[in-house]
Amino acid sequence: MLPPELPPLPALTRAECEFIDSYLEVIDQLGRINPAHGGDTYGALRAAQALVSRAAAVRDALDLMHRRGENGLHAETLARALRVLDGERRTARVSLPPTAGG
């Protein structure tokens, strides 16, 4: 049985694609650093080190978009792209887990 087919990504500029990809990589690193999810200090340290370069990639993508005259972020379109790329699950790792009692 094949997995369900994902909806297609919305049409994005190359800079928007870089922005979304880099943003999700930042989110992934923040999720690995999140102390509420446990783990070890070495893994968190490695994620923190990687976060620096991924944040720079977000900055570079936004700078390119701005220089090209892309002055607005199309939130609805970018949110659709984030959902297709599993953004909801990935961003959940950044938040606090629910309390054990309720």
DSSP file with accessible surface (Angstrom, degrees, kcal/mol):
  #  RESIDUE AA STRUCTURE BP1 BP2  ACC     N-H-->O    O-->H-N    N-H-->O    O-->H-N    TCO  KAPPA ALPHA  PHI   PSI    X-CA   Y-CA   Z-CA
    1    1 A M              0   0  237      0, 0.0     0, 0.0     0, 0.0     0, 0.0   0.000 360.0 360.0 360.0 131.3    0.0    0.0    0.0
    2    2 A L        -     0   0  156      1,-0.1     3,-0.1     3,-0.0     0, 0.0  -0.553 360.0-107.1 -83.5 147.6    1.4    3.4   -1.0
    3    3 A P        -     0   0  106      0, 0.0    -1,-0.1     0, 0.0     3,-0.1  -0.323  51.5 -82.6 -67.2 157.7    1.4    6.3    1.4
    4    4 A P        -     0   0  119      0, 0.0     2,-0.3     0, 0.0     0, 0.0  -0.312  50.3-107.1 -62.3 144.6   -1.1    9.1    0.7
    5    5 A E        -     0   0  188     -3,-0.1    -3,-0.0     1,-0.1     0, 0.0  -0.562  32.7-126.1 -75.4 132.6    0.1   11.6   -1.9
    6    6 A L        -     0   0  119     -2,-0.3     3,-0.1     1,-0.1    -1,-0.1  -0.466  28.8-101.6 -74.4 150.5    1.0   14.9   -0.5
    7    7 A P        -     0   0   80      0, 0.0    -1,-0.1     0, 0.0     2,-0.0  -0.348  50.0 -93.4 -65.6 154.2   -0.6   18.0   -1.9
    8    8 A P        -     0   0  112      0, 0.0    76,-0.1     0, 0.0     3,-0.1  -0.343  40.4-104.9 -68.9 150.4    1.6   19.9   -4.3
    9    9 A L        -     0   0   87      1,-0.1     3,-0.1    -3,-0.1    72,-0.1  -0.490  40.5-109.4 -66.7 143.3    3.8   22.7   -3.1
   10   10 A P        -     0   0   10      0, 0.0     2,-0.3     0, 0.0    -1,-0.1  -0.321  46.2 -82.9 -68.1 160.6    2.5   26.1   -4.0
   11   11 A A        +     0   0   99     -3,-0.1     2,-0.3    -2,-0.0    70,-0.1  -0.525  60.9 174.2 -67.2 124.0    4.5   28.1   -6.6
   12   12 A L        -     0   0   36     -2,-0.3     2,-0.1    -3,-0.1    -3,-0.0  -0.956  32.9-112.7-130.5 151.8    7.4   29.8   -4.9
   13   13 A T     >  -     0   0   51     -2,-0.3     4,-2.4     1,-0.1     5,-0.2  -0.350  38.8-106.8 -72.0 164.1   10.3   31.8   -6.0
   14   14 A R  H  > S+     0   0  196      1,-0.2     4,-2.4     2,-0.2     5,-0.2   0.912 123.2  51.6 -59.7 -40.1   13.7   30.3   -5.5
   15   15 A A  H  > S+     0   0    1      2,-0.2     4,-2.6     1,-0.2    -1,-0.2   0.896 108.2  51.1 -65.6 -39.0   14.4   32.7   -2.7
   16   16 A E  H  > S+     0   0   13      2,-0.2     4,-2.9     1,-0.2    -1,-0.2   0.906 109.4  51.1 -63.7 -39.7   11.1   31.8   -1.0
   17   17 A C  H  X S+     0   0   48     -4,-2.4     4,-2.9     2,-0.2     5,-0.2   0.930 111.4  47.2 -61.2 -45.2   12.0   28.1   -1.3
   18   18 A E  H  X S+     0   0   98     -4,-2.4     4,-2.7     2,-0.2     5,-0.3   0.898 112.0  51.3 -62.3 -41.0   15.4   28.8    0.3
   19   19 A F  H  X S+     0   0   26     -4,-2.6     4,-2.8     2,-0.2    -2,-0.2   0.957 113.1  43.7 -60.6 -50.6   13.6   30.9    3.0
   20   20 A I  H  X S+     0   0    4     -4,-2.9     4,-2.5     2,-0.2     5,-0.2   0.934 115.7  47.9 -62.8 -46.7   11.2   28.1    3.8
   21   21 A D  H  X S+     0   0   70     -4,-2.9     4,-1.9    -5,-0.2    -1,-0.2   0.936 115.6  44.0 -60.6 -45.9   13.8   25.3    3.8
   22   22 A S  H  X S+     0   0    0     -4,-2.7     4,-2.3    -5,-0.2    -2,-0.2   0.895 111.5  54.2 -68.0 -38.8   16.2   27.3    6.0
   23   23 A Y  H  X S+     0   0   84     -4,-2.8     4,-2.5    -5,-0.3    -2,-0.2   0.939 109.4  47.7 -59.7 -46.3   13.4   28.3    8.3
   24   24 A L  H  X S+     0   0    2     -4,-2.5     4,-2.6     1,-0.2    -1,-0.2   0.867 109.5  53.4 -66.1 -33.2   12.4   24.7    8.8
   25   25 A E  H  X S+     0   0   68     -4,-1.9     4,-2.1    -5,-0.2    -1,-0.2   0.896 108.3  50.2 -67.1 -37.3   16.1   23.8    9.4
   26   26 A V  H  X S+     0   0   22     -4,-2.3     4,-2.7     2,-0.2    -2,-0.2   0.940 110.6  50.0 -61.9 -45.8   16.2   26.5   12.1
   27   27 A I  H  X S+     0   0   13     -4,-2.5     4,-2.4     1,-0.2    -2,-0.2   0.916 108.8  52.3 -59.5 -43.5   13.0   25.0   13.7
   28   28 A D  H  X S+     0   0   37     -4,-2.6     4,-1.6     2,-0.2    -1,-0.2   0.921 110.9  46.9 -59.4 -43.2   14.6   21.5   13.6
   29   29 A Q  H  X S+     0   0   31     -4,-2.1     4,-1.4     2,-0.2    -2,-0.2   0.922 111.0  51.4 -66.8 -41.3   17.7   22.8   15.4
   30   30 A L  H  X S+     0   0   63     -4,-2.7     4,-1.8     1,-0.2    -1,-0.2   0.890 107.5  54.1 -62.3 -37.4   15.6   24.6   18.0
   31   31 A G  H  < S+     0   0    2     -4,-2.4    -1,-0.2     1,-0.2    -2,-0.2   0.871 107.7  49.8 -63.2 -35.9   13.6   21.5   18.6
   32   32 A R  H  < S+     0   0  132     -4,-1.6    -1,-0.2     1,-0.2    -2,-0.2   0.773 113.4  46.6 -72.8 -26.3   16.9   19.6   19.3
   33   33 A I  H  < S+     0   0   49     -4,-1.4    -2,-0.2    -3,-0.1    -1,-0.2   0.755  80.8 118.5 -84.0 -26.4   18.0   22.3   21.7
   34   34 A N    ><  -     0   0   20     -4,-1.8     3,-1.6     1,-0.2     4,-0.1  -0.151  52.7-157.1 -50.8 113.0   14.6   22.5   23.6
   35   35 A P  G >  S+     0   0  117      0, 0.0     3,-1.4     0, 0.0    -1,-0.2   0.749  86.3  69.9 -68.3 -19.6   15.4   21.5   27.2
   36   36 A A  G 3  S+     0   0   42      1,-0.3    -2,-0.1    58,-0.1    58,-0.0   0.654  96.7  53.5 -72.0 -13.1   11.8   20.5   27.8
   37   37 A H  G <  S-     0   0   61     -3,-1.6    -1,-0.3     1,-0.3    -3,-0.1   0.336 102.5-138.9-103.2   6.4   12.2   17.5   25.5
   38   38 A G    <   +     0   0   51     -3,-1.4    -1,-0.3    -4,-0.1     2,-0.2  -0.306  43.1 137.5  73.2-155.9   15.3   16.1   27.3
   39   39 A G        -     0   0   81      4,-0.0     2,-0.3    -2,-0.0    -1,-0.1  -0.692  56.5 -58.8 106.8-164.4   18.3   14.7   25.4
   40   40 A D     >  -     0   0  104     -2,-0.2     4,-1.9     1,-0.1     5,-0.2  -0.818  35.5-118.3-120.6 160.6   21.9   15.2   26.1
   41   41 A T  H  > S+     0   0  129     -2,-0.3     4,-2.8     1,-0.2     5,-0.2   0.862 111.9  56.2 -66.2 -34.3   24.1   18.3   26.3
   42   42 A Y  H  > S+     0   0  140      2,-0.2     4,-2.7     1,-0.2     5,-0.2   0.939 108.4  46.9 -65.5 -43.6   26.3   17.2   23.4
   43   43 A G  H  > S+     0   0   33      1,-0.2     4,-2.1     2,-0.2    -1,-0.2   0.911 114.2  47.9 -63.3 -40.3   23.3   16.8   21.0
   44   44 A A  H  X S+     0   0   28     -4,-1.9     4,-2.6     2,-0.2    -1,-0.2   0.897 110.6  52.1 -67.0 -39.4   22.0   20.2   22.1
   45   45 A L  H  X S+     0   0   88     -4,-2.8     4,-2.4     2,-0.2    -2,-0.2   0.938 109.8  48.4 -61.5 -46.3   25.5   21.8   21.7
   46   46 A R  H  X S+     0   0  135     -4,-2.7     4,-2.2     1,-0.2    -1,-0.2   0.904 112.1  49.4 -61.6 -40.5   25.7   20.4   18.1
   47   47 A A  H  X S+     0   0    3     -4,-2.1     4,-2.0     2,-0.2    -1,-0.2   0.913 109.8  51.4 -65.7 -39.5   22.2   21.7   17.3
   48   48 A A  H  X S+     0   0   42     -4,-2.6     4,-1.0     1,-0.2    -2,-0.2   0.896 109.8  49.9 -64.3 -39.1   23.2   25.1   18.7
   49   49 A Q  H  X S+     0   0  107     -4,-2.4     4,-0.8     1,-0.2     3,-0.5   0.920 112.5  46.7 -65.1 -41.5   26.3   25.2   16.5
   50   50 A A  H  X S+     0   0   33     -4,-2.2     4,-2.0     1,-0.2    -2,-0.2   0.825 100.8  68.7 -69.6 -29.0   24.3   24.3   13.4
   51   51 A L  H  X S+     0   0   39     -4,-2.0     4,-2.8     1,-0.2     5,-0.2   0.870  91.9  60.1 -58.7 -37.1   21.6   26.9   14.3
   52   52 A V  H  X S+     0   0  107     -4,-1.0     4,-1.9    -3,-0.5    -1,-0.2   0.940 108.4  41.3 -59.4 -49.4   24.1   29.7   13.6
   53   53 A S  H  X S+     0   0   66     -4,-0.8     4,-1.7     1,-0.2    -1,-0.2   0.873 115.0  51.4 -70.0 -34.7   24.6   28.7    9.9
   54   54 A R  H  X S+     0   0   62     -4,-2.0     4,-1.9     2,-0.2    -1,-0.2   0.891 108.5  51.4 -69.6 -37.7   20.9   27.9    9.4
   55   55 A A  H  X S+     0   0   47     -4,-2.8     4,-2.4     1,-0.2    -2,-0.2   0.901 108.2  52.7 -64.5 -37.7   19.9   31.3   10.8
   56   56 A A  H  X S+     0   0   28     -4,-1.9     4,-2.8    -5,-0.2    -1,-0.2   0.885 106.3  53.6 -64.3 -35.6   22.4   33.0    8.4
   57   57 A A  H  X S+     0   0   18     -4,-1.7     4,-2.3     2,-0.2    -1,-0.2   0.892 107.8  50.1 -67.2 -37.1   20.7   31.1    5.5
   58   58 A V  H  X S+     0   0   25     -4,-1.9     4,-2.5   -36,-0.2     5,-0.2   0.949 111.8  48.6 -62.5 -47.4   17.4   32.5    6.6
   59   59 A R  H  X S+     0   0  150     -4,-2.4     4,-2.7     1,-0.2    -2,-0.2   0.929 111.2  49.8 -57.8 -45.5   18.9   36.0    6.6
   60   60 A D  H  X S+     0   0   81     -4,-2.8     4,-2.4     1,-0.2    -1,-0.2   0.896 110.6  49.2 -64.1 -40.6   20.5   35.5    3.2
   61   61 A A  H  X S+     0   0    6     -4,-2.3     4,-2.4     2,-0.2    -1,-0.2   0.928 113.3  46.4 -65.1 -43.4   17.2   34.3    1.6
   62   62 A L  H  X S+     0   0   63     -4,-2.5     4,-2.6     2,-0.2    -2,-0.2   0.893 111.3  52.5 -66.6 -37.7   15.3   37.2    3.1
   63   63 A D  H  X S+     0   0   76     -4,-2.7     4,-2.8    -5,-0.2    -2,-0.2   0.932 110.0  48.4 -62.1 -44.5   18.0   39.6    2.0
   64   64 A L  H  X S+     0   0   49     -4,-2.4     4,-1.9     2,-0.2     6,-0.2   0.927 111.2  50.0 -61.8 -44.4   17.8   38.3   -1.6
   65   65 A M  H  <>S+     0   0    3     -4,-2.4     5,-2.7     1,-0.2    -2,-0.2   0.932 112.1  48.0 -59.7 -44.8   14.0   38.5   -1.6
   66   66 A H  H ><5S+     0   0  124     -4,-2.6     3,-1.6     1,-0.2    -2,-0.2   0.925 110.2  50.9 -63.6 -44.2   14.2   42.1   -0.4
   67   67 A R  H 3<5S+     0   0  163     -4,-2.8    -1,-0.2     1,-0.3    -2,-0.2   0.817 107.6  54.6 -64.2 -29.9   16.9   43.1   -3.0
   68   68 A R  T 3<5S-     0   0  138     -4,-1.9    -1,-0.3    -5,-0.2    -2,-0.2   0.427 123.5-104.7 -81.3  -1.6   14.7   41.6   -5.7
   69   69 A G  T < 5S+     0   0   46     -3,-1.6     2,-1.7     1,-0.2    -3,-0.2   0.576  75.1 141.5  89.1   9.5   11.8   43.8   -4.6
   70   70 A E      < +     0   0   46     -5,-2.7    -1,-0.2    -6,-0.2    -2,-0.1  -0.649  19.5 164.6 -82.9  86.9    9.8   41.0   -2.9
   71   71 A N        +     0   0  126     -2,-1.7     2,-0.4    -3,-0.1    -1,-0.2   0.624  49.8  55.9 -86.4 -14.0    8.7   43.3   -0.1
   72   72 A G  S    S-     0   0   39     -3,-0.1     2,-0.6    -7,-0.1     0, 0.0  -0.907  71.5-133.7-122.2 148.5    6.0   41.2    1.4
   73   73 A L        -     0   0   97     -2,-0.4     2,-1.5     4,-0.0     3,-0.1  -0.886  20.7-138.0 -95.3 125.2    5.7   37.7    2.7
   74   74 A H     >  -     0   0  114     -2,-0.6     4,-2.8     1,-0.2     5,-0.3  -0.658  23.1-172.2 -85.4  88.4    2.7   35.9    1.3
   75   75 A A  H  > S+     0   0   73     -2,-1.5     4,-2.8     1,-0.2     5,-0.2   0.855  77.2  50.6 -56.1 -44.1    1.7   34.3    4.6
   76   76 A E  H  > S+     0   0  153      2,-0.2     4,-2.0     1,-0.2    -1,-0.2   0.939 114.8  43.0 -63.3 -45.2   -1.1   32.1    3.2
   77   77 A T  H  > S+     0   0   42      2,-0.2     4,-2.1     1,-0.2    -2,-0.2   0.927 116.1  47.6 -66.9 -44.1    1.1   30.6    0.5
   78   78 A L  H  X S+     0   0   12     -4,-2.8     4,-2.5     1,-0.2    -2,-0.2   0.889 109.8  53.4 -67.4 -35.8    4.1   30.2    2.7
   79   79 A A  H  X S+     0   0   31     -4,-2.8     4,-2.4    -5,-0.3    -1,-0.2   0.900 107.0  52.2 -65.1 -38.9    1.9   28.5    5.4
   80   80 A R  H  X S+     0   0  115     -4,-2.0     4,-2.3    -5,-0.2    -2,-0.2   0.926 109.8  49.0 -61.2 -43.4    0.7   26.1    2.8
   81   81 A A  H  X S+     0   0    0     -4,-2.1     4,-2.0     1,-0.2    -2,-0.2   0.923 109.8  51.6 -62.6 -41.9    4.3   25.2    1.9
   82   82 A L  H  <>S+     0   0   39     -4,-2.5     5,-3.3     1,-0.2     6,-0.2   0.905 109.5  50.1 -62.0 -39.9    5.1   24.7    5.5
   83   83 A R  H ><5S+     0   0  143     -4,-2.4     3,-1.5     1,-0.2    -1,-0.2   0.919 109.2  50.5 -65.6 -42.1    2.2   22.4    6.0
   84   84 A V  H 3<5S+     0   0   24     -4,-2.3    -1,-0.2     1,-0.3    -2,-0.2   0.878 109.3  53.0 -62.2 -34.9    3.2   20.3    3.0
   85   85 A L  T 3<5S-     0   0   50     -4,-2.0    -1,-0.3    -5,-0.2    -2,-0.2   0.130 124.3-102.4 -91.4  22.1    6.8   20.1    4.3
   86   86 A D  T <>5 +     0   0   69     -3,-1.5     4,-2.1    -5,-0.1    -3,-0.2   0.800  68.8 152.8  68.0  30.9    5.5   18.8    7.7
   87   87 A G  H  >< +     0   0    4     -5,-3.3     4,-2.8     1,-0.2     5,-0.2   0.833  63.9  59.6 -62.7 -32.8    6.0   22.1    9.4
   88   88 A E  H  > S+     0   0  128     -6,-0.2     4,-1.3     2,-0.2    -1,-0.2   0.942 110.1  41.1 -64.8 -44.9    3.3   21.5   12.0
   89   89 A R  H  > S+     0   0  148      1,-0.2     4,-0.8     2,-0.2    -2,-0.2   0.932 116.3  50.3 -66.5 -41.6    5.0   18.4   13.4
   90   90 A R  H >< S+     0   0   46     -4,-2.1     3,-0.7     1,-0.2     4,-0.2   0.888 110.6  47.8 -67.6 -39.2    8.4   20.1   13.2
   91   91 A T  H >X S+     0   0   55     -4,-2.8     3,-1.6     1,-0.2     4,-0.8   0.771  97.9  71.3 -74.0 -22.0    7.4   23.2   15.0
   92   92 A A  H >< S+     0   0   54     -4,-1.3     3,-0.6     1,-0.3    -1,-0.2   0.822  88.3  63.7 -62.7 -28.6    5.7   21.2   17.8
   93   93 A R  T << S+     0   0  105     -4,-0.8    -1,-0.3    -3,-0.7    -2,-0.2   0.697  96.8  58.3 -68.5 -17.7    9.2   20.2   19.0
   94   94 A V  T <4 S+     0   0   56     -3,-1.6    -1,-0.2    -4,-0.2    -2,-0.2   0.797  97.4  72.7 -82.7 -27.5    9.9   23.9   19.8
   95   95 A S  S << S-     0   0   67     -4,-0.8   -59,-0.0    -3,-0.6   -61,-0.0  -0.249  95.8 -88.0 -84.1 171.2    6.9   24.3   22.2
   96   96 A L        -     0   0  136      1,-0.1    -1,-0.1    -2,-0.0     3,-0.1  -0.558  44.1-116.7 -76.0 140.1    6.5   22.9   25.7
   97   97 A P        -     0   0   56      0, 0.0     3,-0.1     0, 0.0    -1,-0.1  -0.373  43.0 -86.3 -70.3 158.4    5.0   19.4   25.9
   98   98 A P        -     0   0  121      0, 0.0     2,-0.0     0, 0.0     0, 0.0  -0.266  53.1 -94.9 -62.4 152.5    1.6   19.2   27.7
   99   99 A T    >   -     0   0  109      3,-0.2     3,-0.8     1,-0.1    -3,-0.0  -0.348  29.5-121.7 -67.9 151.5    1.8   18.7   31.5
  100  100 A A  T 3  S+     0   0  115      1,-0.2    -1,-0.1     2,-0.1     0, 0.0   0.844 106.3  51.9 -65.8 -32.6    1.6   15.2   32.7
  101  101 A G  T 3         0   0   84      1,-0.1    -1,-0.2     0, 0.0    -2,-0.0   0.569 360.0 360.0 -87.1  -5.1   -1.5   15.7   34.8
  102  102 A G    <         0   0   89     -3,-0.8    -3,-0.2     0, 0.0    -1,-0.1  -0.124 360.0 360.0 160.8 360.0   -3.8   17.3   32.3
